[in-house]
Amino acid sequence: MLSKRIIPCLDVRDGKLTKGVRFKGNVDIGDPVETAAQYYRDGADEIVFYDITASHEKRDIMIETVRKVAEKIFIPFSVGGGIRTFEDMRQVLLAGAEKVSVNSAAIRNPGIISEGAEAFGSQCIVLGMDVKKVQVTDRIPSGYEMVIDGGRTSTGIDALEWAKRAEALGAGEICLNSIDADGTKDGYELTLNRLISSNVNIPVIASGGAGTPEHIFDVLRDDSADAALIASMTHFGSYTIKEIKTYLHERGVKVRMTW
């Protein structure tokens, strides 16, 4: 059995580490480069970096910040936000990332998934999914809708159907973020995670809502997810990665221990 991964998420705005709740009320909390380096030293399995306003502002990702993070860490590094073209993917990978995450651009141009997978391999292409719970309709039978542009634009696209389509196009992994749970520290949206993970054959990273190690245990223990994205609970010093992994290990969840 593969080890479950603990992945700190660095949301970056104007070059600064930031965090909000349900994509609103963001406050700046530090330097993303030094924070990434600290998480690497603390035993993170991967780092995820999102330039959270690049898509909405229709600008390129801050490639120099990506390069500085890549110089500090020696674990897998995924980058998203503002990646709109094949050339954007190439530049991010050349800057030191191992994976690129496409979200809004993939909704607008699904072919970017196939193009990236064919050139760099499916293992490099992460589908970012920002999902909101809505009323069940004929158009959205799962009751979960894709939202893009940093939570600003509803798409009318069913999240489950989009996940399955993206896998067929060549996505190698899904980072599944519940907008309703994001930043609340009330726990992951377990129903959403089970729905997606049980209907695709690629790894799913649970994102949005982690507040305690128990929340992470809940989403990892029954294969609702292959990895857990964390942010607030470590950004604000409530827990360390070592404390989280020790908690999981003591309860039978296989994690990579580096101490």
C-alpha positions as CSV (number, residue, x, y, z in Angstrom):
1,M,0.0,0.0,0.0
2,L,1.3,3.4,-0.9
3,S,1.9,5.9,1.8
4,K,-0.7,8.7,2.2
5,R,0.8,12.1,1.5
6,I,0.6,15.3,3.5
7,I,0.8,18.3,1.3
8,P,1.0,21.9,2.5
9,C,-0.7,24.4,0.2
10,L,0.8,27.8,-0.4
11,D,-1.7,30.3,-1.7
12,V,0.2,33.3,-3.0
13,R,-1.1,36.8,-3.8
14,D,1.2,39.6,-4.9
15,G,4.2,37.5,-3.9
16,K,3.0,36.9,-0.4
17,L,1.6,33.8,1.4
18,T,-2.1,34.4,2.0
19,K,-5.1,32.6,3.4
20,G,-8.8,33.2,3.4
21,V,-12.1,31.4,4.1
22,R,-14.2,30.1,1.2
23,F,-12.0,32.2,-1.1
24,K,-12.8,35.4,0.7
25,G,-11.2,37.7,3.3
26,N,-7.6,36.8,2.5
27,V,-4.9,38.0,4.9
28,D,-1.2,38.0,4.1
29,I,0.7,35.8,6.5
30,G,4.3,35.4,5.4
31,D,6.9,34.6,2.8
32,P,6.1,31.7,0.5
33,V,9.7,30.8,-0.2
34,E,10.8,30.5,3.4
35,T,7.5,28.8,4.4
36,A,8.0,26.2,1.7
37,A,11.6,25.6,2.9
38,Q,10.4,25.1,6.5
39,Y,7.7,22.7,5.4
40,Y,10.3,20.7,3.5
41,R,12.5,20.5,6.6
42,D,9.5,19.5,8.7
43,G,8.7,16.4,6.6
44,A,6.1,17.5,4.0
45,D,5.7,15.0,1.2
46,E,5.0,17.6,-1.5
47,I,4.4,21.3,-1.8
48,V,1.5,22.9,-3.8
49,F,1.9,26.5,-4.9
50,Y,-1.1,28.5,-6.2
51,D,-0.9,32.0,-7.6
52,I,-4.5,32.6,-6.6
53,T,-5.2,35.8,-8.5
54,A,-3.4,35.1,-11.8
55,S,-6.3,33.5,-13.6
56,H,-8.8,36.2,-12.5
57,E,-6.3,39.0,-13.4
58,K,-5.5,37.2,-16.7
59,R,-1.7,37.5,-16.1
60,D,1.2,35.1,-16.1
61,I,2.2,33.2,-12.9
62,M,5.0,34.7,-10.8
63,I,7.7,32.5,-12.3
64,E,10.5,33.9,-10.3
65,T,8.8,33.0,-7.0
66,V,8.3,29.5,-8.4
67,R,12.0,29.3,-9.2
68,K,13.0,30.5,-5.7
69,V,10.8,27.8,-4.1
70,A,12.2,25.1,-6.3
71,E,15.7,26.0,-5.2
72,K,14.8,25.5,-1.6
73,I,13.0,22.2,-1.6
74,F,13.8,18.7,-2.8
75,I,10.4,17.0,-2.8
76,P,7.7,17.1,-5.5
77,F,6.4,20.6,-6.2
78,S,3.1,21.4,-8.0
79,V,2.3,24.8,-9.3
80,G,-1.0,26.3,-10.5
81,G,-2.7,29.6,-11.2
82,G,-2.4,31.5,-14.4
83,I,-1.3,28.5,-16.5
84,R,-3.3,29.0,-19.7
85,T,-1.1,27.6,-22.5
86,F,1.3,24.7,-23.2
87,E,4.1,27.3,-23.1
88,D,3.1,28.3,-19.6
89,M,3.3,24.6,-18.5
90,R,6.8,24.3,-20.1
91,Q,8.0,27.5,-18.3
92,V,6.8,26.3,-14.9
93,L,8.5,22.9,-15.3
94,L,11.7,24.5,-16.5
95,A,11.6,26.7,-13.4
96,G,11.8,23.6,-11.2
97,A,8.2,22.3,-10.6
98,E,7.5,18.6,-11.1
99,K,3.8,19.1,-11.8
100,V,1.5,21.7,-13.2
101,S,-2.0,22.3,-12.0
102,V,-4.6,23.4,-14.5
103,N,-8.1,24.6,-13.4
104,S,-9.8,27.5,-15.1
105,A,-7.8,27.1,-18.3
106,A,-8.7,23.4,-18.6
107,I,-12.5,24.2,-18.3
108,R,-12.1,26.8,-21.2
109,N,-9.8,24.6,-23.2
110,P,-9.9,20.9,-22.2
111,G,-7.3,20.1,-24.9
112,I,-4.6,21.7,-22.7
113,I,-4.8,18.5,-20.5
114,S,-4.1,16.2,-23.5
115,E,-1.4,18.5,-24.9
116,G,0.4,18.6,-21.5
117,A,0.1,14.9,-20.9
118,E,1.4,14.0,-24.3
119,A,4.4,16.2,-24.0
120,F,5.3,15.8,-20.3
121,G,3.5,12.7,-19.1
122,S,0.2,12.4,-17.3
123,Q,2.1,12.3,-13.9
124,C,2.9,16.0,-14.5
125,I,-0.7,17.1,-15.1
126,V,-2.8,17.8,-12.1
127,L,-6.5,18.8,-12.5
128,G,-7.4,21.5,-10.0
129,M,-11.1,21.3,-9.2
130,D,-12.8,24.1,-7.2
131,V,-16.2,22.7,-6.4
132,K,-19.4,24.1,-4.8
133,K,-22.4,22.2,-3.6
134,V,-25.6,23.1,-5.5
135,Q,-29.1,21.9,-6.0
136,V,-29.3,18.7,-8.0
137,T,-30.6,19.3,-11.6
138,D,-30.5,17.5,-14.9
139,R,-27.5,19.6,-15.8
140,I,-25.7,19.0,-12.5
141,P,-26.9,15.5,-11.4
142,S,-24.2,15.0,-8.8
143,G,-25.2,18.2,-6.9
144,Y,-21.6,19.5,-7.2
145,E,-20.7,22.3,-9.7
146,M,-17.3,23.4,-11.1
147,V,-16.4,27.0,-10.2
148,I,-13.4,28.8,-11.8
149,D,-11.5,32.1,-11.7
150,G,-10.7,31.7,-8.0
151,G,-14.3,31.0,-7.1
152,R,-15.7,33.9,-9.0
153,T,-17.3,32.2,-12.0
154,S,-19.9,29.4,-12.0
155,T,-19.7,27.1,-15.0
156,G,-22.8,24.9,-15.0
157,I,-20.5,21.9,-15.3
158,D,-21.1,18.8,-13.2
159,A,-18.0,18.1,-11.1
160,L,-18.2,14.3,-11.4
161,E,-18.6,14.4,-15.1
162,W,-15.7,16.8,-15.4
163,A,-13.4,14.7,-13.3
164,K,-14.1,11.6,-15.4
165,R,-13.6,13.5,-18.7
166,A,-10.3,15.1,-17.5
167,E,-9.0,11.6,-16.6
168,A,-9.8,10.4,-20.1
169,L,-8.0,13.4,-21.5
170,G,-4.8,12.5,-19.6
171,A,-4.9,14.2,-16.2
172,G,-2.7,12.1,-13.8
173,E,-4.1,13.4,-10.5
174,I,-6.9,15.5,-9.1
175,C,-6.7,18.2,-6.4
176,L,-10.3,18.4,-5.2
177,N,-11.1,21.6,-3.3
178,S,-14.4,22.2,-1.7
179,I,-15.2,25.9,-1.7
180,D,-17.8,25.3,1.0
181,A,-15.3,23.9,3.4
182,D,-12.2,25.9,2.3
183,G,-10.5,27.6,5.2
184,T,-13.3,26.8,7.7
185,K,-11.2,24.2,9.7
186,D,-14.4,22.2,10.1
187,G,-13.2,19.2,8.2
188,Y,-13.1,18.0,4.6
189,E,-16.2,17.6,2.5
190,L,-16.1,13.8,2.8
191,T,-19.2,13.1,0.6
192,L,-17.5,15.0,-2.3
193,N,-14.2,13.2,-1.9
194,R,-15.8,9.8,-1.8
195,L,-17.9,10.6,-4.9
196,I,-14.9,11.6,-7.0
197,S,-12.4,9.1,-5.7
198,S,-14.7,6.2,-6.2
199,N,-15.4,7.1,-9.9
200,V,-11.9,7.8,-11.2
201,N,-8.7,5.7,-11.3
202,I,-6.2,8.4,-10.6
203,P,-5.0,9.8,-7.2
204,V,-7.3,12.3,-5.5
205,I,-5.9,15.0,-3.2
206,A,-8.5,16.2,-0.6
207,S,-8.5,20.0,-0.2
208,G,-10.5,22.4,1.9
209,G,-11.4,22.3,5.5
210,A,-8.7,20.6,7.5
211,G,-8.5,22.0,11.0
212,T,-7.3,19.0,13.1
213,P,-5.3,15.8,12.6
214,E,-8.6,13.9,13.1
215,H,-10.0,15.6,10.0
216,I,-7.1,14.3,8.0
217,F,-7.5,10.8,9.4
218,D,-11.2,10.9,8.5
219,V,-10.5,11.5,4.8
220,L,-7.5,9.2,4.5
221,R,-8.5,6.2,6.5
222,D,-11.2,4.8,4.1
223,D,-9.5,5.7,0.8
224,S,-11.6,8.8,0.2
225,A,-8.4,10.4,-0.8
226,D,-4.8,9.5,-1.6
227,A,-3.4,12.7,0.0
228,A,-4.5,15.6,2.1
229,L,-3.8,19.2,1.4
230,I,-3.4,21.4,4.5
231,A,-3.0,25.1,5.0
232,S,-4.5,27.0,7.9
233,M,-3.7,24.3,10.5
234,T,0.0,24.6,9.9
235,H,0.3,28.2,8.6
236,F,-1.0,29.5,11.9
237,G,1.0,27.2,14.1
238,S,-1.8,25.0,15.4
239,Y,0.0,21.8,14.4
240,T,3.3,20.7,12.9
241,I,3.6,18.2,10.1
242,K,5.4,15.9,12.5
243,E,2.5,16.0,14.9
244,I,0.0,15.3,12.1
245,K,2.0,12.4,10.7
246,T,2.5,10.9,14.2
247,Y,-1.2,11.1,14.9
248,L,-1.9,9.3,11.6
249,H,0.8,6.7,12.1
250,E,-0.4,5.8,15.6
251,R,-3.9,5.1,14.1
252,G,-2.7,2.9,11.3
253,V,-2.5,5.2,8.4
254,K,0.7,4.6,6.4
255,V,2.7,7.8,6.1
256,R,6.3,8.6,5.3
257,M,8.2,9.3,8.6
258,T,11.5,11.2,8.2
259,W,12.6,11.4,11.8
